[in-house]
């Protein structure tokens, strides 16, 4: 590989090229210098340029970085020379699966839900699924694929879940590249925590577990002790009911400086995951937006979707102010432009259109980002359901909340101009209001005098 992240004590982390390292150090690499792969964050070794020896078949090799041979963790990396044995372009993607907390009073119980992908590849996927009467079969029950594709909120609750899914779920082979295929778990499912305490989305094989972030592991009870030995945090937060004994839902966190980091790396690799300290996701910086089911939904109708690079710039150089704008070919009138800030010139932009949703990435080494091309109102802009009561709460025990007495307008104005007003209130044993947003104060006044 040509690039790597350079770590030298007391200096900023930089993205460097092999040619730059060879030119700067002239073959004498400092012992304290370390290099990591930009994709998987595993250590890589710098190899000097070699010239042709003159023997038949010999050739010159320029300076480059290389993973350690037979690294069990790096084998999932796109830049690993040996790959993982399968061309990801020919393997159908996994069906999305979600971990969700039950909405009844017993908030310690979770369940799993299945969804489908919506990869149209330029076709009218929903119409073609309807014409084919295509279905996904779960435990012998058929579900209309067109209905599932039409609405992202439509999911299938997986009763009595197990880690063997391929013999319980059937998707027509001709539609697997569009909607996904079932993927088994190696006695383990790992989910993100994008729904907070209510669950998240399943990570598929080869995906990265980020250090310092919450994840949920669904395991057999006998595996939970192993989690406690490896991860800095392994807290049981609930269970999933099954016919052969409940599965445990465990919140896991591995810290970036954990002494168990290497053990966690190898344990995750044995279960087809990798550990990384990098956040590869391009950062959406404009316009303000919601994220619904992993899709960015801009709130401004006529603004381009702008993503910023997640990487640190070399030598702490100021980020270029030039936007790399791209018009995504699509049948929608006046579809939204995509723009990139701080990336190297985007020459190999990859994009896929699924209905009014656009999946794109600036390079093959970055994950896919998804945003809405259309100018419709965001579908995720809906009121959330009220949270379920915890087992320690009871409707009979809840007390009505008495709204605080509204301040008079003079008090609000005095507070805004005198930061020491709280001290005066404290001396008279009156409640302090410093820091309350003006909008809240105005709302209280209007409510009191309505």
C-alpha positions in Angstrom: 0.0 0.0 0.0 1.1 3.5 -0.7 -0.2 5.4 2.4 -0.2 4.9 6.2 -0.8 6.7 9.4 2.4 7.8 11.1 2.7 7.8 14.9 5.8 9.5 16.4 5.8 10.5 20.1 5.2 14.2 20.8 4.1 14.9 17.2 0.7 15.0 15.6 -0.6 11.8 13.9 -0.1 12.2 10.1 -1.2 10.5 6.9 2.0 9.8 5.0 3.0 8.1 1.7 5.8 5.6 1.5 7.7 7.8 -0.9 7.5 10.7 1.6 8.9 8.4 4.4 11.7 7.2 2.2 12.6 10.7 1.1 12.4 12.2 4.6 14.3 9.5 6.6 16.7 8.4 3.8 16.3 4.8 4.9 16.9 5.4 8.6 13.5 5.0 10.2 13.4 6.2 13.9 12.8 3.3 16.3 10.0 5.2 17.9 8.1 5.7 14.6 5.1 3.5 14.1 2.9 3.1 11.0 -0.7 1.9 10.9 -3.0 0.9 8.0 -5.5 3.7 7.1 -8.2 1.1 6.6 -8.0 -1.4 9.5 -5.6 0.4 11.9 -3.4 -2.6 12.2 0.4 -2.1 12.4 2.1 -2.1 9.0 5.8 -2.3 8.1 7.7 0.1 5.8 9.6 -1.6 2.9 12.3 0.3 1.0 12.4 0.5 -2.8 14.3 -2.3 -4.5 15.9 -2.2 -7.9 15.8 -4.9 -10.5 18.5 -7.4 -10.0 19.0 -8.1 -13.7 17.7 -11.7 -13.4 15.0 -12.8 -15.8 11.6 -12.0 -14.3 12.9 -9.6 -11.7 11.4 -6.1 -11.4 11.8 -3.0 -9.5 9.6 -2.5 -6.4 9.0 1.0 -5.1 8.7 1.9 -1.4 5.5 0.7 0.2 3.8 -0.4 3.5 2.8 -4.0 4.1 0.7 -5.8 6.7 2.4 -8.4 8.8 2.3 -11.8 7.2 -0.7 -14.0 8.2 -2.0 -11.3 10.6 -5.3 -12.9 11.7 -6.9 -9.4 12.3 -5.7 -7.7 9.1 -7.0 -10.5 6.9 -10.3 -8.6 6.7 -8.7 -5.4 5.5 -9.3 -4.3 1.9 -5.6 -3.5 1.6 -4.5 -6.9 2.9 -2.8 -8.6 0.0 -4.3 -12.1 0.6 -7.8 -10.7 1.1 -10.4 -12.8 2.9 -10.9 -15.4 0.2 -14.0 -14.0 -1.3 -14.6 -11.2 -3.7 -17.0 -8.9 -1.9 -18.5 -7.7 -5.1 -19.8 -11.2 -5.9 -21.1 -12.0 -2.4 -24.6 -10.7 -1.7 -24.8 -8.4 1.3 -26.3 -9.5 4.6 -29.9 -8.8 5.5 -30.1 -5.9 8.0 -30.9 -7.0 11.5 -31.8 -4.8 14.5 -31.7 -5.3 18.2 -34.6 -3.5 19.9 -35.8 -3.2 23.5 -39.3 -4.4 24.1 -41.9 -1.7 24.6 -43.8 -3.4 27.4 -43.2 -2.8 31.1 -40.5 -5.4 31.3 -37.7 -3.2 29.8 -35.0 -5.8 30.4 -36.2 -7.9 27.5 -35.1 -7.4 23.9 -36.0 -8.9 20.5 -34.5 -9.1 17.0 -36.0 -7.7 13.8 -35.1 -8.4 10.2 -35.3 -5.9 7.3 -34.2 -5.8 3.7 -31.8 -3.7 1.6 -33.0 -1.6 -1.4 -30.3 -1.9 -4.0 -32.1 -1.0 -7.3 -29.0 -1.0 -9.6 -30.8 1.5 -11.8 -34.1 -0.6 -12.0 -37.5 0.0 -10.5 -37.0 -2.5 -7.7 -40.4 -2.3 -6.1 -42.3 -2.8 -9.4 -40.1 -5.7 -10.5 -40.5 -7.4 -7.1 -44.3 -7.1 -7.4 -44.4 -8.5 -10.9 -42.3 -11.4 -9.7 -44.4 -11.9 -6.6 -41.1 -12.2 -4.7 -41.2 -13.2 -1.1 -38.8 -13.7 1.8 -39.6 -16.8 3.9 -38.9 -16.7 7.6 -39.7 -20.0 9.5 -42.0 -21.1 6.8 -44.0 -17.8 6.7 -43.7 -15.8 3.4 -43.5 -12.0 3.4 -44.0 -9.8 0.4 -40.6 -8.3 -0.6 -42.1 -5.4 -2.4 -44.0 -4.3 0.8 -40.8 -4.5 2.8 -38.9 -2.5 0.2 -41.6 0.2 -0.1 -41.4 1.2 3.6 -38.3 1.2 5.7 -40.4 0.9 8.8 -41.7 -2.5 7.8 -39.6 -5.2 9.6 -40.0 -8.9 10.5 -39.7 -9.8 14.2 -37.6 -12.9 14.5 -39.2 -15.3 17.1 -37.0 -17.7 19.0 -33.7 -16.4 17.5 -30.6 -18.5 17.0 -27.2 -17.9 15.5 -28.1 -20.2 12.6 -30.2 -18.1 10.2 -29.5 -19.6 6.8 -31.7 -22.6 7.4 -34.6 -20.5 8.7 -34.6 -17.6 6.2 -34.9 -18.0 2.4 -34.5 -15.2 -0.1 -34.8 -15.9 -3.9 -31.3 -16.1 -5.3 -32.1 -13.6 -8.1 -33.0 -11.0 -5.6 -30.2 -11.5 -3.0 -27.9 -8.8 -4.5 -30.8 -6.4 -4.2 -32.3 -7.1 -0.8 -29.6 -9.2 1.0 -29.1 -12.8 2.2 -29.2 -14.3 5.7 -25.8 -14.4 7.5 -25.1 -16.7 10.4 -23.4 -15.6 13.6 -20.3 -17.3 15.1 -22.1 -17.9 18.4 -22.3 -14.1 18.6 -24.1 -11.1 17.2 -22.7 -7.6 17.6 -24.9 -4.5 17.3 -24.1 -0.8 17.3 -25.7 1.4 20.0 -27.3 3.9 17.5 -30.7 3.6 19.2 -29.1 4.4 22.6 -30.3 2.1 25.4 -32.9 0.7 23.0 -30.5 -1.2 20.8 -28.9 -0.8 17.4 -28.0 -2.3 14.0 -26.2 -5.6 13.5 -22.5 -5.5 12.3 -21.9 -7.9 9.5 -18.8 -10.1 9.1 -15.6 -8.0 8.6 -17.1 -4.9 10.1 -15.2 -2.8 12.6 -15.8 -2.6 16.3 -14.7 0.9 17.4 -12.8 1.3 20.6 -14.3 3.7 23.1 -17.8 3.2 21.7 -20.7 1.3 23.1 -21.7 -1.9 21.3 -24.2 -4.7 22.2 -23.2 -8.3 22.1 -25.8 -11.0 22.0 -24.3 -14.3 23.3 -25.1 -17.5 25.2 -24.8 -17.0 29.0 -21.6 -19.2 29.1 -19.9 -16.6 26.8 -20.6 -13.6 29.1 -17.7 -14.5 31.4 -15.3 -14.3 28.5 -16.6 -10.9 27.6 -15.8 -9.7 31.1 -12.2 -10.9 30.8 -11.6 -9.1 27.5 -13.6 -5.9 27.4 -13.2 -3.0 29.8 -17.0 -2.9 30.2 -19.1 -6.0 29.9 -22.5 -5.1 31.5 -25.5 -7.3 31.1 -28.4 -5.1 30.1 -31.1 -7.6 29.2 -32.1 -10.9 27.6 -33.7 -12.3 24.5 -36.2 -15.1 25.1 -35.6 -18.3 23.2 -37.0 -21.9 23.5 -33.5 -23.3 24.5 -32.7 -20.7 27.2 -32.5 -17.0 27.0 -29.6 -15.2 25.2 -27.9 -12.4 27.0 -27.6 -8.8 25.8 -24.3 -7.4 27.0 -23.1 -3.8 26.6 -19.4 -4.0 25.7 -16.7 -1.3 25.5 -13.0 -1.7 24.8 -10.9 1.4 25.5 -8.2 2.6 23.1 -5.5 2.3 25.8 -6.8 -0.9 27.3 -4.1 -3.5 28.3 -6.5 -6.1 26.9 -6.6 -4.5 23.5 -4.6 -7.3 21.7 -6.7 -10.0 23.4 -9.8 -8.2 22.2 -8.4 -7.9 18.7 -7.7 -11.6 18.4 -11.0 -12.6 20.0 -13.0 -10.4 17.7 -11.0 -11.7 14.7 -11.9 -15.2 15.6 -15.5 -14.2 15.3 -15.0 -12.4 12.0 -14.8 -8.8 13.3 -12.0 -6.3 13.6 -11.1 -3.7 16.2 -10.2 -0.2 15.2 -9.6 3.2 16.9 -10.5 5.1 13.7 -13.8 6.5 12.8 -14.0 6.1 9.0 -17.5 7.5 8.5 -17.4 10.8 6.5 -18.9 13.5 8.7 -22.1 15.2 7.4 -21.6 18.9 8.2 -24.3 20.6 6.1 -27.2 21.0 6.0 -28.7 20.2 9.5 -30.1 16.7 9.2 -31.7 13.8 10.9 -30.4 10.2 10.7 -33.1 7.7 10.3 -32.2 4.0 10.0 -28.7 4.9 9.0 -29.7 7.4 6.3 -29.0 11.1 6.5 -32.1 13.1 5.8 -31.3 16.8 5.2 -33.7 19.4 6.7 -33.1 22.1 4.1 -34.7 21.4 0.7 -32.2 23.0 -1.7 -28.8 22.6 0.0 -26.1 20.2 -1.3 -25.2 17.3 1.0 -21.7 18.1 2.3 -19.4 15.5 3.9 -16.1 16.2 5.6 -13.1 13.9 5.8 -12.8 12.1 9.2 -9.0 12.1 8.9 -6.4 14.5 10.3 -4.7 16.7 7.7 -1.0 16.2 7.2 1.2 18.6 9.3 -2.0 20.2 10.7 -2.4 22.1 7.5 -5.6 24.1 7.2 -8.3 22.3 5.4 -8.9 23.4 1.8 -12.0 25.5 1.5 -12.7 24.1 -2.0 -15.8 21.8 -2.3 -15.6 18.9 -4.6 -19.1 18.9 -6.1 -20.7 16.0 -7.8 -24.1 15.7 -9.6 -25.5 12.2 -9.0 -27.2 11.0 -12.2 -30.8 10.3 -11.2 -34.3 10.5 -12.7 -35.5 12.8 -9.9 -35.9 16.4 -11.0 -33.4 18.8 -9.4 -31.8 16.0 -7.3 -29.5 17.1 -4.5 -25.8 17.5 -5.2 -23.1 15.8 -3.2 -20.0 17.7 -2.0 -16.8 16.6 -0.3 -14.6 18.8 1.9 -11.0 17.9 2.8 -10.8 14.8 0.8 -8.1 14.2 -1.8 -9.5 14.9 -5.3 -12.4 12.5 -5.7 -11.8 10.8 -9.0 -13.3 7.3 -8.3 -16.6 8.3 -6.6 -18.8 5.2 -6.2 -22.6 5.7 -6.0 -25.7 3.6 -6.0 -29.3 4.8 -6.2 -32.1 3.1 -4.4 -35.4 4.9 -4.9 -34.7 8.5 -3.6 -31.8 7.3 -1.5 -28.2 7.7 -2.6 -25.3 5.6 -1.3 -21.9 7.0 -2.1 -18.3 6.9 -1.0 -15.3 9.1 -2.0 -12.9 6.1 -2.2 -13.1 2.3 -2.0 -11.3 2.4 1.4 -14.2 4.4 3.0 -17.6 3.1 4.1 -20.7 3.9 2.3 -22.7 7.0 3.3 -26.4 7.3 2.6 -28.5 10.4 2.1 -31.8 11.4 0.6 -31.6 12.8 -2.9 -35.2 14.1 -3.0 -36.5 17.3 -1.5 -39.3 15.7 0.4 -39.9 16.1 4.1 -37.7 13.7 6.1 -39.6 10.5 6.9 -37.7 10.3 10.2 -39.2 13.6 11.4 -41.9 12.0 13.5 -42.6 12.0 17.2 -41.0 9.1 19.1 -43.0 6.7 21.2 -42.9 7.4 24.9 -40.4 5.3 26.7 -41.6 2.2 28.6 -41.5 2.4 32.4 -38.6 0.6 34.1 -39.3 -2.3 36.4 -38.7 0.0 39.4 -41.4 2.5 38.3 -45.1 2.2 38.6 -47.8 4.4 37.2 -49.3 4.5 40.8 -46.1 5.9 42.2 -45.5 8.7 39.7 -46.2 12.2 41.0 -47.6 15.0 38.8 -44.9 17.5 37.9 -45.7 20.9 39.1 -44.4 23.5 36.6 -42.1 26.0 38.2 -43.4 29.4 38.8 -42.7 31.6 35.8 -40.3 34.5 36.3 -41.4 38.0 35.6 -40.0 39.7 32.5 -37.8 42.0 34.6 -36.1 39.0 36.3 -35.3 37.5 32.9 -33.8 40.7 31.6 -31.8 41.2 34.8 -30.5 37.7 34.6 -29.4 38.2 31.0 -27.4 41.3 31.8 -26.0 40.2 35.2 -24.2 36.9 35.5 -24.0 37.3 39.3 -27.8 37.3 39.6 -27.7 33.7 40.7 -25.6 34.6 43.7 -28.1 37.1 44.9 -30.9 34.5 44.4 -28.9 32.0 46.4 -28.5 34.4 49.3 -32.3 34.8 49.5 -32.8 31.0 49.1 -34.6 31.5 45.8 -34.1 29.0 43.0 -31.3 29.9 40.6 -32.2 30.2 36.9 -28.8 31.2 35.4 -28.2 29.2 32.2 -31.8 28.7 31.4 -32.3 29.4 27.6 -34.2 32.6 26.9 -36.7 30.5 24.8 -37.5 28.5 27.9 -38.0 31.6 30.1 -40.2 33.2 27.5 -42.3 30.0 27.2 -42.7 30.0 31.0 -43.9 33.6 31.0 -46.4 33.0 28.2 -47.7 29.9 30.0 -48.1 31.8 33.3 -50.0 34.7 31.7 -52.0 32.8 29.1 
